[in-house]
Amino acid sequence: MLYACSECGQTFWGFEQFKPQQCPKCGKFSVREALEHEQIAYELEQATSWRVSHRKEA
């Protein structure tokens, strides 16, 4: 499940049965489930990052 911090906006993965209590980036205790637009932005960022790192050199 994807979570987000209400304070700094960091998105990160966690397990539903072990919901993170603290943001790994800022340390605040303001973790919530990521909203749909945050999930889409995270997935696009991850896909772009993967494509860049796996690009074949000519």
C-alpha positions as CSV (number, residue, x, y, z in Angstrom):
1,M,0.0,0.0,0.0
2,L,1.2,3.5,-0.8
3,Y,1.3,6.0,2.0
4,A,2.0,9.8,2.2
5,C,3.1,12.2,4.8
6,S,0.7,15.1,5.4
7,E,3.7,17.3,6.5
8,C,6.3,17.0,3.8
9,G,4.4,15.1,1.0
10,Q,6.8,12.2,0.8
11,T,5.2,9.0,-0.7
12,F,6.4,5.6,0.2
13,W,5.4,1.9,0.4
14,G,4.3,0.1,3.5
15,F,2.4,-3.0,4.5
16,E,-1.3,-2.6,5.2
17,Q,-1.2,-4.8,8.3
18,F,1.9,-2.8,9.6
19,K,0.9,0.8,8.7
20,P,3.9,3.1,9.1
21,Q,3.5,5.5,12.0
22,Q,6.3,7.9,11.1
23,C,7.5,9.5,7.8
24,P,10.9,8.1,6.8
25,K,11.8,11.5,5.3
26,C,10.8,14.1,7.9
27,G,10.1,11.9,10.9
28,K,6.7,13.4,11.6
29,F,3.8,11.2,12.8
30,S,1.4,12.3,10.1
31,V,1.3,9.3,7.8
32,R,-1.9,8.6,5.9
33,E,-2.9,6.5,2.8
34,A,-1.9,8.3,-0.4
35,L,-4.6,10.0,-2.4
36,E,-5.2,8.9,-6.0
37,H,-3.3,11.8,-7.6
38,E,-0.3,11.1,-5.3
39,Q,-0.4,7.4,-6.3
40,I,-0.4,8.3,-10.0
41,A,2.5,10.8,-9.5
42,Y,4.5,8.2,-7.6
43,E,4.0,5.5,-10.2
44,L,4.9,7.9,-13.1
45,E,8.1,9.0,-11.2
46,Q,9.1,5.3,-10.6
47,A,8.5,4.4,-14.2
48,T,10.5,7.3,-15.5
49,S,13.3,6.6,-13.0
50,W,13.4,2.9,-14.1
51,R,13.5,3.8,-17.8
52,V,16.4,6.3,-17.3
53,S,18.4,3.8,-15.3
54,H,17.9,1.0,-17.7
55,R,18.5,2.9,-20.9
56,K,20.9,1.2,-23.2
57,E,24.0,3.2,-24.1
58,A,24.6,3.5,-27.9
